[in-house]
Amino acid sequence: MHPETSPTASTLDEAVSVFVELRPRLFGIAYRVLGSVVEAEDVVQEVWLRWQRTDRSVVVSPSAFLSSATTRLAINVAQSARVRRETYIGPWLPEPVDTSTDPELGAQRAEALELALLLVLEKLTPTERAVYVLREAFDYAYAEIAEMLQLSVVNVRKIVSRARKHLVTEQRETVDAAEHRQLLHAFVSAAQTGNVASLEALLTPDSVSLSDGNGLRGAARVPVLGRERVANLSTSYPRFWGEVEVRPVEANGRGGVMLYRDGQPRIFMTIAASHKGIHRVMWMFNPSKIAAFIASSAVTGKVHRGREQ
């Protein structure tokens, strides 16, 4: 079903048309499995190269072929990425992606896109993560997933069930996008004015602040735990709120802020919240991930335009 021989029955134009139509889904699968815009783009590019080399005349379902190739490649990349992350300095967070033009990133459902959930998914194996994403975000049937990954249907069902149970213990019920924006705005306003009491009122007692800097000076290298400590850190972190310009952004289907200093994006920040309050504050200092987010607006814009064609 997956031959890569040179003869092709369809023209290159037809191959391009099919790929462009499916590209939003392919990027969405790869991104959710990897938590990285850059790595997801690399996977999609490799799948495009394979699609060109494939004898497409014998491919019964281009969608199944391309989705399968994307998922398998993403699993391979995730396995090597897990090894690389063992040397990462401090907390690791998924790369945020700009969803202002495509709030769902190619999925039939918007699940498994929020940063807090992607972070929890990292605790699953790459194969478990891929199976969960295909089922929960893209609504693939168990039999389809089994064929894609060469697993038994029984095994796929067990993996999905196990992943759901794991996530139930790790993931909290989340507020809707509007309430999330309100909480984020209140948090940023209180932090800018140094109002520790207001911050503490917004935070849950077991709140945690995670700073992704990979050793960058000024970024906390361990999680900061507890309402009081998170509030105190947030008023002084970034060190000089008066010297930064705060711009609202949309990342992973939720609100966030990008902090600019001297006209350059320096820090991304967002929150995770339940009806009990903000329980996770996420700071992104890593320059490469900040750059990836800025570049992702072009990527998701391209995805969105591809969907409309």
C-alpha positions in Angstrom: 0.0 0.0 0.0 3.0 2.3 0.6 5.2 1.8 -2.5 7.8 4.5 -3.3 8.5 3.9 -6.9 9.0 6.5 -9.6 6.0 5.8 -12.0 3.0 7.8 -11.1 -0.5 7.8 -12.7 -1.5 11.2 -11.4 0.2 14.4 -12.4 2.3 16.4 -9.9 -0.4 19.1 -9.9 -2.9 16.5 -8.7 -0.5 15.4 -6.0 0.0 19.0 -4.9 -3.8 19.6 -4.8 -4.4 16.5 -2.6 -1.5 17.3 -0.3 -2.6 21.0 0.2 -6.1 19.9 1.0 -4.8 17.5 3.7 -2.0 19.6 5.0 -3.9 21.2 7.9 -4.7 17.7 9.3 -1.1 16.5 8.8 0.4 19.5 10.6 -2.2 19.2 13.3 -1.4 15.5 13.9 2.4 16.1 14.0 2.2 19.2 16.2 0.0 17.4 18.8 2.3 14.4 18.9 5.5 16.5 19.1 4.6 19.7 20.9 6.9 21.6 18.5 6.0 23.7 15.5 9.4 23.4 13.9 9.5 19.6 14.3 6.0 19.3 13.0 6.9 21.3 9.9 9.9 19.1 9.3 7.7 16.0 9.5 5.1 17.5 7.1 7.9 18.4 4.6 9.3 14.9 4.7 5.8 13.4 4.1 5.5 15.7 1.1 8.8 14.4 -0.3 7.6 10.8 0.2 4.3 11.6 -1.4 6.1 12.8 -4.5 8.1 9.6 -4.7 5.1 7.3 -4.2 3.3 5.4 -6.9 0.1 7.2 -6.2 -1.9 5.1 -8.7 -2.0 2.2 -6.2 -2.9 4.4 -3.2 -6.5 3.6 -2.3 -6.9 6.4 0.2 -4.5 9.4 0.0 -5.9 10.7 3.4 -5.1 7.3 5.1 -1.7 7.1 3.4 -0.6 10.6 4.3 -2.0 10.5 7.9 -0.3 7.2 8.5 3.0 8.4 7.2 2.8 11.6 9.3 1.9 9.7 12.4 4.7 7.2 12.1 7.3 9.9 11.3 6.1 12.0 14.3 6.4 9.0 16.6 10.0 8.4 15.5 10.9 12.1 16.0 9.2 12.1 19.4 11.2 9.1 20.5 14.5 10.9 19.7 13.2 14.2 21.1 12.5 12.5 24.4 16.2 11.6 24.7 17.2 15.1 23.8 14.9 16.6 26.5 16.7 14.6 29.2 19.5 17.2 28.9 17.1 20.2 28.9 17.9 22.6 31.7 14.8 23.4 33.8 11.1 22.8 32.9 10.3 22.0 29.3 7.1 23.4 27.8 5.6 22.6 24.4 6.2 25.3 21.7 3.1 27.5 21.6 1.5 27.8 18.2 -0.4 30.8 16.8 -4.0 29.7 16.4 -5.5 33.1 15.5 -6.2 32.0 11.9 -6.9 28.3 12.6 -8.2 27.7 16.2 -8.3 23.9 15.7 -5.2 23.2 13.6 -6.9 20.9 11.2 -8.7 18.7 13.8 -12.4 17.7 13.8 -12.3 18.4 17.5 -10.2 21.0 19.3 -9.0 18.6 22.0 -5.4 18.0 22.7 -4.3 21.4 21.7 -4.1 23.5 24.9 -0.6 23.8 26.2 -1.4 22.4 29.6 -2.9 19.3 28.0 0.1 18.9 25.6 2.3 19.0 28.6 0.4 16.2 30.3 0.5 14.2 27.1 4.3 14.3 27.3 4.0 11.8 30.2 2.6 9.2 27.7 4.9 7.3 25.3 5.0 8.6 21.8 2.8 5.8 20.5 0.3 6.3 23.3 0.2 10.0 22.5 -0.3 9.4 18.8 -3.1 6.9 19.4 -4.8 9.3 21.8 -4.5 12.3 19.4 -5.8 10.3 16.4 -8.8 9.2 18.4 -9.7 12.2 20.5 -8.7 15.1 18.3 -9.2 13.7 14.8 -12.0 11.1 15.5 -10.3 8.2 13.7 -12.0 4.9 14.2 -10.1 2.3 16.3 -9.7 0.1 13.2 -8.2 3.0 11.2 -5.7 3.7 13.9 -4.8 0.1 14.2 -4.1 -0.1 10.4 -2.1 3.1 10.5 0.2 2.0 13.3 0.1 -1.8 12.6 -1.4 -2.6 15.9 -4.4 -4.7 16.8 -7.7 -3.1 17.4 -7.8 -4.5 20.9 -4.4 -2.9 21.6 -5.6 0.4 20.3 -8.6 0.4 22.5 -6.5 -0.5 25.5 -4.1 2.4 24.8 -6.9 4.9 24.4 -8.5 3.7 27.7 -5.2 3.8 29.5 -4.4 7.3 28.2 -7.8 8.6 29.2 -7.4 7.2 32.7 -4.0 8.7 33.0 -5.2 12.1 31.8 -8.1 12.1 34.2 -5.8 12.0 37.1 -3.5 14.6 35.7 -5.7 17.1 33.8 -8.2 19.4 35.5 -11.5 20.6 34.1 -10.8 23.8 32.2 -12.7 27.0 31.9 -14.0 28.2 28.5 -12.0 30.6 26.3 -13.8 33.7 27.4 -13.3 33.1 31.1 -9.7 32.1 30.4 -9.1 35.5 28.8 -10.7 37.3 31.7 -8.5 35.5 34.2 -5.4 36.1 32.1 -6.2 39.8 31.8 -6.7 40.1 35.6 -3.5 38.2 36.3 -1.4 40.4 34.0 -2.9 43.6 35.4 -2.2 42.5 38.9 1.3 41.4 38.1 2.1 44.7 36.3 0.9 46.8 39.3 2.6 44.5 41.8 -0.6 43.6 43.5 0.3 40.4 45.2 -3.0 40.1 47.1 -5.0 40.2 43.9 -2.7 37.6 42.3 -3.1 35.3 45.3 -6.9 35.7 45.0 -6.7 34.4 41.4 -4.4 31.5 42.1 -5.3 28.1 43.6 -3.4 27.0 46.8 -1.5 24.4 44.8 -0.7 26.6 41.8 2.6 26.1 40.0 4.7 28.4 37.8 6.8 26.8 35.1 9.6 28.7 33.3 11.0 27.3 30.0 14.4 28.9 29.4 16.8 25.9 28.9 19.3 27.5 31.2 18.7 31.1 30.1 19.7 33.5 32.8 16.8 34.9 34.8 14.5 31.9 34.1 13.6 29.8 37.2 15.2 26.3 36.7 12.7 24.5 39.0 8.9 24.7 39.2 7.8 27.4 41.7 5.0 25.9 43.9 2.3 27.5 46.0 0.0 30.5 45.8 2.3 32.9 47.7 5.5 32.0 45.9 3.9 32.1 42.4 2.3 35.5 43.2 5.6 37.0 44.4 7.5 35.6 41.4 4.9 37.0 38.9 5.2 40.6 40.2 9.0 40.6 39.7 9.1 38.3 36.7 9.8 39.7 34.2 12.0 41.8 36.4 10.9 45.2 34.9 7.2 45.1 34.0 7.4 48.9 33.3 10.0 48.3 30.5 8.0 45.7 28.5 5.1 46.1 26.1 2.4 43.6 26.6 0.6 42.3 23.5 -2.3 39.9 23.5 -1.9 36.8 21.3 -3.8 33.6 20.7 -1.9 30.4 21.3 -3.2 26.9 21.2 -6.8 28.0 21.1 -6.4 30.1 24.2 -5.3 33.6 25.1 -1.7 34.5 26.0 0.5 37.5 26.1 3.8 38.2 24.3 6.1 40.6 26.2 8.2 42.9 24.0 11.3 44.7 25.1 13.1 47.1 22.8 10.6 46.1 20.1 11.6 42.4 20.2 9.5 39.5 21.5 11.2 38.3 24.7 8.7 36.3 26.8 5.5 34.5 26.1 3.1 33.8 29.0 -0.2 32.0 29.5 -2.2 30.3 32.2 -4.2 27.1 32.8 -7.3 27.6 34.9 -10.3 25.7 36.3 -13.4 27.2 38.0 -11.4 27.1 41.2 -8.8 29.5 39.8 -5.5 29.7 38.0 -3.5 26.5 38.8 -0.6 26.8 36.3 1.3 29.8 35.0 3.6 29.1 32.0 6.4 31.4 31.0 8.4 30.9 27.8 11.8 32.4 27.7 13.5 30.1 25.2 14.4 32.4 22.2 14.1 29.5 19.7 10.5 28.7 20.9 9.6 32.4 20.9 10.8 32.6 17.3 8.9 29.5 16.4 5.7 31.0 17.8 6.2 34.2 15.8 6.9 32.1 12.6 3.9 29.9 13.3 1.5 32.7 12.3 2.8 32.2 8.8 2.5 28.4 9.1 -1.1 28.4 10.4 -2.0 31.1 7.9 -0.7 28.8 5.2 -2.7 25.9 6.7 -5.8 28.0 6.8 -5.5 29.1 3.2 -4.9 25.5 2.1 -8.1 24.5 3.8 -10.1 27.1 1.9 -8.9 26.0 -1.5 
